[in-house]
Amino acid sequence: MYPLQVRFFRNALDNDDQLRQRVAFALHEILVVSGLKVTQPSQMAPYLNMLLDDAFGNFRKILQDLTLNPAMGRYLDMVNNDARSPRRTSPRTRTTPARSCSSSPSA
C-alpha cells in the first residue's frame, strides 16, 4: 500500500489540479475504505480514482459509485454474500404481532 499512498500524495502536491486533489482527499477521509481490509493496491487504486473523478460531482453520484466500487464491497465483507443467507453481522428484523387498539368503554 505504501507506493500507492506515496503516489496519491505526490499527485496532490505536484499536479495542477490542486483543488480536485484536496476534495478527493477530503472525500477519502469521509467515505472510508480501510487499508487493513483492502490490502491490495490494485483494489484500492480504482477507489481513489473514483474519488478523483467524482470530486466535483453531486453527492448522489458519489454514493452510487462508492456503493458499486469493489473496494467498498471488500471493506464491508459483501463478497459472496447472498440475500437468502444473511451473514451474522447483518441486522435482523423482529416482527411483533399487531396488538388490537380497540378500547372498550369503562364504567
MDTraj code that builds the backbone (N, CA, C; nanometers):
import mdtraj as md
import numpy as np

residues = "MET TYR PRO LEU GLN VAL ARG PHE PHE ARG ASN ALA LEU ASP ASN ASP ASP GLN LEU ARG GLN ARG VAL ALA PHE ALA LEU HIS GLU ILE LEU VAL VAL SER GLY LEU LYS VAL THR GLN PRO SER GLN MET ALA PRO TYR LEU ASN MET LEU LEU ASP ASP ALA PHE GLY ASN PHE ARG LYS ILE LEU GLN ASP LEU THR LEU ASN PRO ALA MET GLY ARG TYR LEU ASP MET VAL ASN ASN ASP ALA ARG SER PRO ARG ARG THR SER PRO ARG THR ARG THR THR PRO ALA ARG SER CYS SER SER SER PRO SER ALA".split()
xyz = np.array([
    [0.0815, -0.1197, 0.0000],
    [0.0000, 0.0000, 0.0000],
    [0.0866, 0.1272, 0.0000],
    [0.2065, 0.1168, 0.0517],
    [0.2913, 0.2355, 0.0645],
    [0.3163, 0.3055, -0.0693],
    [0.3519, 0.2342, -0.1780],
    [0.3730, 0.3050, -0.3062],
    [0.2478, 0.3776, -0.3558],
    [0.1312, 0.3197, -0.3309],
    [0.0061, 0.3849, -0.3709],
    [-0.0163, 0.5130, -0.2908],
    [0.0122, 0.5079, -0.1622],
    [-0.0023, 0.6274, -0.0779],
    [0.0948, 0.7365, -0.1205],
    [0.2174, 0.6983, -0.1501],
    [0.3172, 0.7964, -0.1942],
    [0.2733, 0.8618, -0.3248],
    [0.2227, 0.7801, -0.4182],
    [0.1775, 0.8356, -0.5457],
    [0.0586, 0.9288, -0.5266],
    [-0.0347, 0.8897, -0.4380],
    [-0.1518, 0.9736, -0.4118],
    [-0.1091, 1.1103, -0.3579],
    [-0.0186, 1.1117, -0.2596],
    [0.0239, 1.2389, -0.2010],
    [0.1148, 1.3173, -0.2947],
    [0.1958, 1.2487, -0.3746],
    [0.2800, 1.3191, -0.4710],
    [0.1929, 1.3878, -0.5766],
    [0.0875, 1.3198, -0.6213],
    [-0.0061, 1.3821, -0.7151],
    [-0.0742, 1.5021, -0.6506],
    [-0.1069, 1.4905, -0.5241],
    [-0.1738, 1.6010, -0.4546],
    [-0.0818, 1.7218, -0.4417],
    [0.0470, 1.6994, -0.4329],
    [0.1409, 1.8109, -0.4186],
    [0.1868, 1.8682, -0.5523],
    [0.2026, 1.7840, -0.6536],
    [0.2670, 1.8277, -0.7773],
    [0.1726, 1.8562, -0.8931],
    [0.0535, 1.8002, -0.8926],
    [-0.0365, 1.8185, -1.0069],
    [-0.0951, 1.9585, -1.0112],
    [-0.1440, 1.9942, -1.1303],
    [-0.2015, 2.1272, -1.1496],
    [-0.3405, 2.1408, -1.0890],
    [-0.4111, 2.0295, -1.0710],
    [-0.5485, 2.0351, -1.0197],
    [-0.5512, 2.0165, -0.8680],
    [-0.4942, 2.1135, -0.7970],
    [-0.4833, 2.1061, -0.6511],
    [-0.6191, 2.0951, -0.5824],
    [-0.7168, 2.1687, -0.6316],
    [-0.8484, 2.1669, -0.5677],
    [-0.9131, 2.0294, -0.5801],
    [-0.9035, 1.9683, -0.6974],
    [-0.9589, 1.8342, -0.7176],
    [-0.8898, 1.7328, -0.6259],
    [-0.7600, 1.7435, -0.6148],
    [-0.6845, 1.6519, -0.5285],
    [-0.7256, 1.6679, -0.3820],
    [-0.7436, 1.7903, -0.3393],
    [-0.7815, 1.8148, -0.1996],
    [-0.9237, 1.7710, -0.1699],
    [-1.0150, 1.7914, -0.2658],
    [-1.1528, 1.7455, -0.2473],
    [-1.1560, 1.5928, -0.2439],
    [-1.0782, 1.5271, -0.3299],
    [-1.0713, 1.3808, -0.3284],
    [-1.0158, 1.3310, -0.1958],
    [-0.9165, 1.3995, -0.1419],
    [-0.8614, 1.3606, -0.0122],
    [-0.9649, 1.3786, 0.0982],
    [-1.0404, 1.4877, 0.0928],
    [-1.1460, 1.5102, 0.1929],
    [-1.2540, 1.4034, 0.1826],
    [-1.2913, 1.3656, 0.0606],
    [-1.3895, 1.2580, 0.0431],
    [-1.3342, 1.1260, 0.0952],
    [-1.2045, 1.1053, 0.0778],
    [-1.1402, 0.9833, 0.1281],
    [-1.1436, 0.9783, 0.2807],
    [-1.1389, 1.0922, 0.3445],
    [-1.1470, 1.0980, 0.4902],
    [-1.2900, 1.0748, 0.5395],
    [-1.3886, 1.1072, 0.4581],
    [-1.5295, 1.0919, 0.4974],
    [-1.5820, 0.9540, 0.4588],
    [-1.5589, 0.9136, 0.3359],
    [-1.6088, 0.7869, 0.2828],
    [-1.4952, 0.6846, 0.2899],
    [-1.4848, 0.6173, 0.4017],
    [-1.3659, 0.5403, 0.4361],
    [-1.3702, 0.3989, 0.3786],
    [-1.2590, 0.3592, 0.3197],
    [-1.2286, 0.2203, 0.2873],
    [-1.0922, 0.1950, 0.3497],
    [-1.0861, 0.1033, 0.4433],
    [-0.9646, 0.0819, 0.5210],
    [-0.8622, -0.0010, 0.4448],
    [-0.7372, 0.0357, 0.4598],
    [-0.6282, -0.0416, 0.4029],
    [-0.5989, -0.1676, 0.4818],
    [-0.6618, -0.1835, 0.5970],
    [-0.6418, -0.3062, 0.6746],
    [-0.7222, -0.4219, 0.6161],
    [-0.8380, -0.3936, 0.5576],
    [-0.9183, -0.4985, 0.4950],
    [-0.8902, -0.5090, 0.3460],
    [-0.8728, -0.3973, 0.2808],
    [-0.8405, -0.3957, 0.1379],
    [-0.6897, -0.3812, 0.1288],
    [-0.6206, -0.4920, 0.1174],
    [-0.4746, -0.4894, 0.1309],
    [-0.4006, -0.4782, -0.0021],
    [-0.4683, -0.5002, -0.1127],
    [-0.4022, -0.4951, -0.2432],
    [-0.4155, -0.3559, -0.3050],
    [-0.3037, -0.2971, -0.3468],
    [-0.3126, -0.1670, -0.4145],
    [-0.3976, -0.1719, -0.5410],
    [-0.4021, -0.2868, -0.6063],
    [-0.4833, -0.2988, -0.7275],
    [-0.6321, -0.2886, -0.6966],
    [-0.6719, -0.3144, -0.5722],
    [-0.8113, -0.2987, -0.5321],
    [-0.8393, -0.1579, -0.4819],
    [-0.7381, -0.0916, -0.4266],
    [-0.7562, 0.0418, -0.3704],
    [-0.7443, 0.1513, -0.4766],
    [-0.6653, 0.1296, -0.5805],
    [-0.6439, 0.2321, -0.6837],
    [-0.7735, 0.2732, -0.7543],
    [-0.8618, 0.1794, -0.7939],
    [-0.9872, 0.2241, -0.8569],
    [-1.0743, 0.3066, -0.7631],
    [-1.0685, 0.2775, -0.6337],
    [-1.1435, 0.3560, -0.5349],
    [-1.0917, 0.5001, -0.5322],
    [-0.9607, 0.5163, -0.5281],
    [-0.9031, 0.6510, -0.5255],
    [-0.9302, 0.7242, -0.6563],
    [-0.9231, 0.6536, -0.7685],
    [-0.9542, 0.7160, -0.8981],
    [-1.1002, 0.7585, -0.9051],
    [-1.1889, 0.6785, -0.8448],
    [-1.3303, 0.7143, -0.8415],
    [-1.3504, 0.8440, -0.7633],
    [-1.2784, 0.8595, -0.6529],
    [-1.2894, 0.9832, -0.5754],
    [-1.2392, 1.1029, -0.6553],
    [-1.1320, 1.0839, -0.7304],
    [-1.0805, 1.1927, -0.8144],
    [-1.1789, 1.2275, -0.9257],
    [-1.2392, 1.1267, -0.9868],
    [-1.3341, 1.1518, -1.0957],
    [-1.4607, 1.2208, -1.0461],
    [-1.5052, 1.1854, -0.9264],
    [-1.6309, 1.2391, -0.8729],
    [-1.6102, 1.3559, -0.7771],
    [-1.4919, 1.4120, -0.7723],
    [-1.4625, 1.5173, -0.6742],
    [-1.5558, 1.6367, -0.6874],
    [-1.5947, 1.6710, -0.8083],
    [-1.6828, 1.7853, -0.8281],
    [-1.8228, 1.7434, -0.8718],
    [-1.8552, 1.6163, -0.8540],
    [-1.9875, 1.5671, -0.8898],
    [-2.0857, 1.5886, -0.7766],
    [-2.2095, 1.5469, -0.8003],
    [-2.3072, 1.5600, -0.6927],
    [-2.2948, 1.4404, -0.5979],
    [-2.3474, 1.4570, -0.4786],
    [-2.3286, 1.3591, -0.3725],
    [-2.3968, 1.2270, -0.4050],
    [-2.5097, 1.2320, -0.4740],
    [-2.5798, 1.1092, -0.5104],
    [-2.4942, 1.0226, -0.6020],
    [-2.4281, 1.0841, -0.6986],
    [-2.3406, 1.0117, -0.7906],
    [-2.2208, 0.9540, -0.7160],
    [-2.1660, 1.0292, -0.6226],
    [-2.0529, 0.9808, -0.5437],
    [-2.0931, 0.8568, -0.4637],
    [-2.2091, 0.8633, -0.3976],
    [-2.2543, 0.7485, -0.3189],
    [-2.2867, 0.6287, -0.4068],
    [-2.3419, 0.6522, -0.5252],
    [-2.3709, 0.5411, -0.6158],
    [-2.2416, 0.4737, -0.6606],
    [-2.1438, 0.5534, -0.7010],
    [-2.0167, 0.4963, -0.7453],
    [-1.9441, 0.4269, -0.6299],
    [-1.9545, 0.4825, -0.5118],
    [-1.8914, 0.4216, -0.3951],
    [-1.9571, 0.2888, -0.3603],
    [-2.0884, 0.2822, -0.3711],
    [-2.1607, 0.1597, -0.3404],
    [-2.1233, 0.0482, -0.4373],
    [-2.1034, 0.0821, -0.5636],
    [-2.0715, -0.0173, -0.6649],
    [-1.9223, -0.0461, -0.6773],
    [-1.8396, 0.0225, -0.5995],
    [-1.6953, 0.0030, -0.6062],
    [-1.6559, -0.1268, -0.5367],
    [-1.5725, -0.2097, -0.5997],
    [-1.5320, -0.3366, -0.5392],
    [-1.4580, -0.3210, -0.4062],
    [-1.3847, -0.2124, -0.3886],
    [-1.3126, -0.1925, -0.2628],
    [-1.4102, -0.1757, -0.1464],
    [-1.5223, -0.1083, -0.1689],
    [-1.6217, -0.0937, -0.0629],
    [-1.6874, -0.2280, -0.0327],
    [-1.7120, -0.3079, -0.1352],
    [-1.7670, -0.4410, -0.1136],
    [-1.6731, -0.5269, -0.0316],
    [-1.5440, -0.5164, -0.0582],
    [-1.4451, -0.5919, 0.0184],
    [-1.4394, -0.5400, 0.1619],
    [-1.4435, -0.4085, 0.1780],
    [-1.4363, -0.3483, 0.3111],
    [-1.5564, -0.3866, 0.3971],
    [-1.6736, -0.3970, 0.3357],
    [-1.7945, -0.4301, 0.4100],
    [-1.8227, -0.5803, 0.4152],
    [-1.7286, -0.6627, 0.3723],
    [-1.7433, -0.8084, 0.3723],
    [-1.8655, -0.8523, 0.2939],
    [-1.8877, -0.7935, 0.1793],
    [-2.0031, -0.8291, 0.0987],
    [-1.9676, -0.9325, -0.0080],
    [-1.8463, -0.9829, -0.0054],
    [-1.8041, -1.0828, -0.1020],
    [-1.8770, -1.2133, -0.0734],
    [-1.9350, -1.2718, -0.1735],
    [-2.0100, -1.3974, -0.1639],
    [-2.1269, -1.3896, -0.0663],
    [-2.1774, -1.2721, -0.0401],
    [-2.2924, -1.2583, 0.0471],
    [-2.4175, -1.2820, -0.0359],
    [-2.5092, -1.3597, 0.0167],
    [-2.6302, -1.3956, -0.0548],
    [-2.7498, -1.3464, 0.0256],
    [-2.8467, -1.2907, -0.0404],
    [-2.9633, -1.2361, 0.0299],
    [-3.0419, -1.3461, 0.1002],
    [-3.0354, -1.4677, 0.0469],
    [-3.1096, -1.5769, 0.1103],
    [-3.0436, -1.6254, 0.2378],
    [-2.9140, -1.6043, 0.2518],
    [-2.8447, -1.6468, 0.3733],
    [-2.7621, -1.5307, 0.4278],
    [-2.8239, -1.4402, 0.5022],
    [-2.7517, -1.3223, 0.5507],
    [-2.6429, -1.3621, 0.6503],
    [-2.5396, -1.2822, 0.6539],
    [-2.4307, -1.3065, 0.7491],
    [-2.4753, -1.2695, 0.8897],
    [-2.4007, -1.3144, 0.9860],
    [-2.4356, -1.2868, 1.1255],
    [-2.4227, -1.1387, 1.1599],
    [-2.3422, -1.0656, 1.0842],
    [-2.3226, -0.9240, 1.1137],
    [-2.4352, -0.8369, 1.0612],
    [-2.5234, -0.8949, 0.9802],
    [-2.6315, -0.8135, 0.9262],
    [-2.7413, -0.7971, 1.0305],
    [-2.8076, -0.6835, 1.0308],
    [-2.9138, -0.6625, 1.1294],
    [-3.0327, -0.7530, 1.1031],
    [-3.0897, -0.8016, 1.2063],
    [-3.2072, -0.8885, 1.1955],
    [-3.3321, -0.8049, 1.2221],
    [-3.4373, -0.8399, 1.1574],
    [-3.5632, -0.7697, 1.1824],
    [-3.6523, -0.8598, 1.2658],
    [-3.7102, -0.8035, 1.3658],
    [-3.8033, -0.8779, 1.4502],
    [-3.9428, -0.8296, 1.4205],
    [-4.0292, -0.9231, 1.4008],
    [-4.1683, -0.8858, 1.3787],
    [-4.2457, -0.9134, 1.5069],
    [-4.3234, -0.8202, 1.5458],
    [-4.4065, -0.8329, 1.6651],
    [-4.5512, -0.8409, 1.6199],
    [-4.6282, -0.9286, 1.6802],
    [-4.7690, -0.9338, 1.6390],
    [-4.8395, -0.8018, 1.6682],
    [-4.9257, -0.7645, 1.5777],
    [-5.0003, -0.6398, 1.5947],
    [-5.0984, -0.6536, 1.7104],
    [-5.1045, -0.5536, 1.7921],
    [-5.1978, -0.5530, 1.9051],
    [-5.3252, -0.4807, 1.8648],
    [-5.4307, -0.5209, 1.9257],
    [-5.5564, -0.4573, 1.8981],
    [-5.5625, -0.3236, 1.9711],
    [-5.5997, -0.2215, 1.9001],
    [-5.6051, -0.0876, 1.9592],
    [-5.7476, -0.0497, 2.0004],
    [-5.8388, -0.1432, 1.9895],
    [-5.9761, -0.1093, 2.0251],
    [-5.9894, -0.1043, 2.1779],
    [-6.0561, -0.0065, 2.2227],
    [-6.0755, 0.0075, 2.3667],
    [-6.2227, -0.0118, 2.3995],
    [-6.2425, -0.0781, 2.5073],
    [-6.3822, -0.0986, 2.5497],
    [-6.4210, 0.0110, 2.6474],
    [-6.5426, 0.0563, 2.6429],
    [-6.5836, 0.1633, 2.7344],
    [-6.5809, 0.1135, 2.8784],
    [-6.5171, 0.1909, 2.9602],
    [-6.5118, 0.1522, 3.1025],
    [-6.6242, 0.2210, 3.1784],
    [-6.6705, 0.1549, 3.2819],
    [-6.7844, 0.2057, 3.3577],
    [-6.7418, 0.2866, 3.4756],
])
top = md.Topology()
chain = top.add_chain()
for i, resn in enumerate(residues, 1):
    res = top.add_residue(resn, chain, resSeq=i)
    for name in ("N", "CA", "C"):
        top.add_atom(name, md.element.get_by_symbol(name[0]), res)
traj = md.Trajectory(xyz[None], top)
